[in-house]
Amino acid sequence: MAGRLNDNEVAKEMDKMVQFIKQEAFEKAKEIKVKADEEFNIEKAKLVRQETLAIEAFYQKKMKQAEVQKRMYVPAKLHFFFLFLLMTFFKISAQSTHVNKSRLKILQARQAVLGTLFTDMRKRLQTISQDPAKYGGFLQNLILQCLFRLMDPLVTVQGRKQDIALLKAAIEGAKKEYIATFGSDVTIVLDESNPVPESSAGGVVVSSNDGRIRLDNTLEARLDILAETMLPEIRLELFGPSPNRKFFN
């Protein structure tokens, strides 16, 4: 049937959406990274200055204590060695703090980019239903997919109010294809009294056994599944491989 999209074509459409906004995501990632680096350098300089002053004050204090102990015939070299150990400890501790803060800012920046990416994708879902011919075929495929999964002789379909006409045609098309595939009849009831919210981008919810088995095949649900399965690939495309990861599948 013309205008009908199969699952592979739907995935390709979603992939086009990802590719379309990838450049914008890259630019936002760079902008956030530059800002994070600037803030890190400022914070680093501030912390280094504070630690330097603290070490100098501590060193002066220990020097005075060393002079007192020297008069009491306590070997001075032992105190200098102790001071060296303390200064080394403070230096390592300060470096560790800087590294942890830097990593945290990078993770926050990456999460912000991913959040923006998926928000933009959700907005673009609204455009899918703007072409009635393609959207009608898409609805038929969504219903047929649920029929294949449920394998029940009686199912109920819910959709948006504005899609009622397209849903009726899609139900008939899906029913014919189901019968042609399995050779058994199926009754498909369109539940117009409990529609999918109009705020949804489209799609269907199909249920059986008086609603005890329910398949959410709305565009938002499909995007959530796609985002979950593609998240590792998206992270790799946007940010590259993690320097801390030693093994890759």
N, C-alpha and C positions, 0 to 999 in steps of 0.2 A: 504493500500500500504506500502510495506517494506521501512523503512528508513524515513517515514514521521513523523514529529513531530507536535503534537498538541500544543495548547497554554499552557496547564499545563506542558508539557514536556519542552517547551521553557523556562518557568518560572523556572523549576527545574534546567535546564542547567545554567541559570543566577545565581540561588541561589548557585550552586556549585562553580561558579566563586567567589561569595562573600565570601563563607566559605574558599576557597583556599587562599585568600589573607588577611583573617581576622587576622591571626597570625602576618603577616608582619605589618599590620596596628596597632595592639596592641603594637608591639615593637617600632614602630615609635612614637606612642603616648606617650609611657613611656619615650623615649629619649627626646622628645620635652618638656615633663612635667618636667623632671629632670633639663634640661637646663633653663627652665623658672623659676623654683624654685631657682636655683643658682643666676640667674640675679636678681630675686626679693629680695633675702636676701642681696645681695651686695647693691642694690638700697635702701633697707630699712635701712641698717646700715648707709649709706651715708646721707639719709634724716633725720634719727634720730639725727645724730651728728650735722647736720646743724641746726635743730630745737632746739637742746639743747643749742648750742652756741647763737642762736638768743634769746632764752628765758633768758639765763644767762645775756646777754647784756641788754635786756629789763628790767630784774629784777634789775640790778645794776643802770640803769638809773632811774627807779622808786624809788629805795631806796634813791638816791640823792634828787629826787624831794620831797620824803616824809620827808627827813630831813629839807629841806627848808620850807615845809609847817608846819612841827612841830614847827619850830621857830616862825611861824606866828599863832600858837595856833590852827592849824587845827588838829582834832583828827587823830592820826596815825593809829588806828585800821581800820578806813574806807579805807585808802589807801592800807593796807595789804589785806583787803577783796577784793578790786578791783583787786589787783595783782593776787590773787588766782583765781578769775574768768577768768582773761585773760589767765593765764597759763593753766587752765582747757580747755578753748576754743582752744588754740593752740594744746594741746595734742589730743583732739577729732578730730580736723581738720587734723592733721598728720596721725592719725589712719585711718580716712576715705579715705585719699589719697592712703595709702598703700593698703587698701582693693580693691579700684576701679582699681588700676594698676594691682593687682594680678588677679582680675576677667577678665580684658581685655586680659592679657597674656594667660590665660587659654582658653578663647574663640578663640583667634588667633591660638593657638596650635591645638585646636580641628578642626578648619576650615582647617588648613594645612593638618591634617590627612585625613579628608574627601576628600579634593582635590586630594591628592595622591591616595586614594582608587579608586575614579572614573576615574582618569587618567590611572591607571593600568587596570581597567576593560575595558576601551576603547581600550587599546592595545591588550587585550586578545580577543576582538571581531574579530580581523583579523584571528584567528585560526578556526572560525566556518566554513568558506567556504573551508577549506582545505580537507574536506571529501566530495567529490562530491555526493555520494549516500545520505547521511544524509542532506546535504545542498540542494539538489534538492527537497527532500520531504519537507524541511523547506520552500523553496520558494513557493511550491504549497500551503502550509497552509497559508502563508502570502497573496497570491493572493486570495485564497478562503475566507479568513477573510474579505478582502476588498469588494469582491463581495457580501457577506452577508450584509455588512453595506450599500453599495450603492444601491443595488437592482435595477440596471439600465440595460437595454438590450444592451447597448453599452459602453464599458469602454476601456481605454488605459492604458497599462502597460509600465513602464520604469524601466530599471535595468542597471547593469554594462555591459560594452562591453564583458568582459571576461565571463559573465554569460549567454550569448545569447542562447547557446545550451541548457543549463539547464532550462532557462526561457521558451523556446518553449515547452519543455516537461512538465514543471510545469503548463503552461497555459492550455494545453490539459487536464491534469489530473484535474485541478481545474474546468474547464468547464464541464467535465463529472459529477463530483460530485455535482456541482451546479444544473445541469439539473436533476440529480437523486433526489435531495432534493426538488426542487421547481416545477419541471415539465415544466419549461419554458426555452427557449433558451437564450443564451447570446453571444454576439459577443465581443471577446477580441482581441484588436489590440496591437501588440508589437511595440512600438515607438523606433526604433533603431537609429533614427537620433538625439534624445535627451536623451542620456543615463545618468544614475546616475554617478557622478564622480568616476573615478577609485580609488581615495583615500578613498572612502567609504568602509566599511567592508562588505557590501552586503545588500540584501533585495530588496524591490521594492517600487515604487511610483505608485499608481493607481488613475486615474482621470476619470471623466465623465462630460457630459454637456460641451464639448469643453474646458475642463480644469478648469471650474468654481468651480467644487467640486474636491478636491484633498486630498488623504489620503497618508501620508508619513509613510510607513511601512518598512523603512530601519532599519538596526540593530542599528544605532546610535539613531534614533528616539525612538525605543523601549527601549533602555537603558535609555534615558532621562525620559521616562514615568515610567520605573521601579525604577529609582533613586528617582524620586519625590514621588512615592507612598510608597517606602520602607525607605525613609530617616529617619522618626521618629524611626523605628525599628533598623536601622543601628546605629543611635546615642545612642539608649538605650543599644545595644549590646556592643558597643565600650567604652562608657563612663559611663554607668549606669544611674539610674534616677537622675534628677537634685535635689540638696538639697533644692532649692528655690521653687520647684513645690509642691503644697499641694494637688492637685487633679489629678487623673489619670482616663482616660476613660476605 
